[in-house]
């Protein structure tokens, strides 16, 4: 089994707000992230897949295919977007780093054919990242 | 859905690697320059990884304000700009980064209640790093 990781970057804005909570609760829980005008980050994404090395190609996965899927399913949808308003998952969920990692996983997992998705890591800043391994 | 969240912090501290159980010659041979009696310092990078179900109400494994607050009060305020050899955590052990990992893990394990502690990772310099998961194997 060999693990392969592909990195990508995207920039997007978001804010944290739960309409089921009062304005005071939202402000207390989410602090500055609750500003409804949004704020932004340069996100770094690391997608790790695993599989056996194909004896003919020497690949775990065709990187070009992985890159194409990543571009089509994730970057096209999230890069330079206001996540709360433009990405369907985040019309109903708060676009925290945790939920972004889960959304990326759910977008990629059904589209990857050769290799198995192992981990999605999303850096919101260099000092904060979330790992999602597809665990229920 | 269960996710892992990692936060990076930094603090600066000095230490000297020296064991009372060894002769001066053994200390010098074991610790080399790190045995300098006057000590030396590092900018330590500390990574704390916690895990848990992503809360439906908040979208979070744990609120960063809780994690940052705990680490600030219980770890950074205690260790930053200190000589590690003078702290009670190292009264009986050598302040190697291995032992520092274990000491910090224990502080988090004892006191942090907002998510499950997965591991602690330290970069002593850009060239070496240490990880401790309470004795468990590390996850890839």
HADDOCK unambig.tbl for C-alpha pairs under 7 A between the chains (distance, minus, plus):
assign (segid A and resid 18 and name CA) (segid B and resid 57 and name CA) 6.86 0.50 0.50
assign (segid A and resid 94 and name CA) (segid B and resid 59 and name CA) 5.70 0.50 0.50
assign (segid A and resid 96 and name CA) (segid B and resid 59 and name CA) 5.84 0.50 0.50
assign (segid A and resid 96 and name CA) (segid B and resid 60 and name CA) 6.70 0.50 0.50
assign (segid A and resid 98 and name CA) (segid B and resid 3 and name CA) 6.59 0.50 0.50
assign (segid A and resid 98 and name CA) (segid B and resid 54 and name CA) 6.94 0.50 0.50
assign (segid A and resid 98 and name CA) (segid B and resid 59 and name CA) 6.64 0.50 0.50
assign (segid A and resid 98 and name CA) (segid B and resid 60 and name CA) 6.15 0.50 0.50
assign (segid A and resid 99 and name CA) (segid B and resid 59 and name CA) 6.21 0.50 0.50
assign (segid A and resid 127 and name CA) (segid B and resid 7 and name CA) 5.55 0.50 0.50
assign (segid A and resid 127 and name CA) (segid B and resid 8 and name CA) 4.65 0.50 0.50
assign (segid A and resid 128 and name CA) (segid B and resid 6 and name CA) 5.76 0.50 0.50
assign (segid A and resid 128 and name CA) (segid B and resid 7 and name CA) 4.66 0.50 0.50
assign (segid A and resid 128 and name CA) (segid B and resid 8 and name CA) 6.42 0.50 0.50
assign (segid A and resid 129 and name CA) (segid B and resid 5 and name CA) 5.91 0.50 0.50
assign (segid A and resid 129 and name CA) (segid B and resid 6 and name CA) 5.28 0.50 0.50
assign (segid A and resid 129 and name CA) (segid B and resid 7 and name CA) 6.66 0.50 0.50
assign (segid A and resid 130 and name CA) (segid B and resid 3 and name CA) 6.85 0.50 0.50
assign (segid A and resid 130 and name CA) (segid B and resid 4 and name CA) 5.45 0.50 0.50
assign (segid A and resid 130 and name CA) (segid B and resid 5 and name CA) 4.37 0.50 0.50
assign (segid A and resid 130 and name CA) (segid B and resid 6 and name CA) 6.09 0.50 0.50
assign (segid A and resid 131 and name CA) (segid B and resid 3 and name CA) 5.92 0.50 0.50
assign (segid A and resid 131 and name CA) (segid B and resid 4 and name CA) 4.93 0.50 0.50
assign (segid A and resid 131 and name CA) (segid B and resid 5 and name CA) 6.36 0.50 0.50
assign (segid A and resid 132 and name CA) (segid B and resid 3 and name CA) 4.96 0.50 0.50
assign (segid A and resid 132 and name CA) (segid B and resid 4 and name CA) 6.39 0.50 0.50
assign (segid A and resid 135 and name CA) (segid B and resid 1 and name CA) 5.88 0.50 0.50
assign (segid A and resid 135 and name CA) (segid B and resid 2 and name CA) 5.47 0.50 0.50
assign (segid A and resid 136 and name CA) (segid B and resid 1 and name CA) 4.36 0.50 0.50
assign (segid A and resid 136 and name CA) (segid B and resid 2 and name CA) 5.95 0.50 0.50
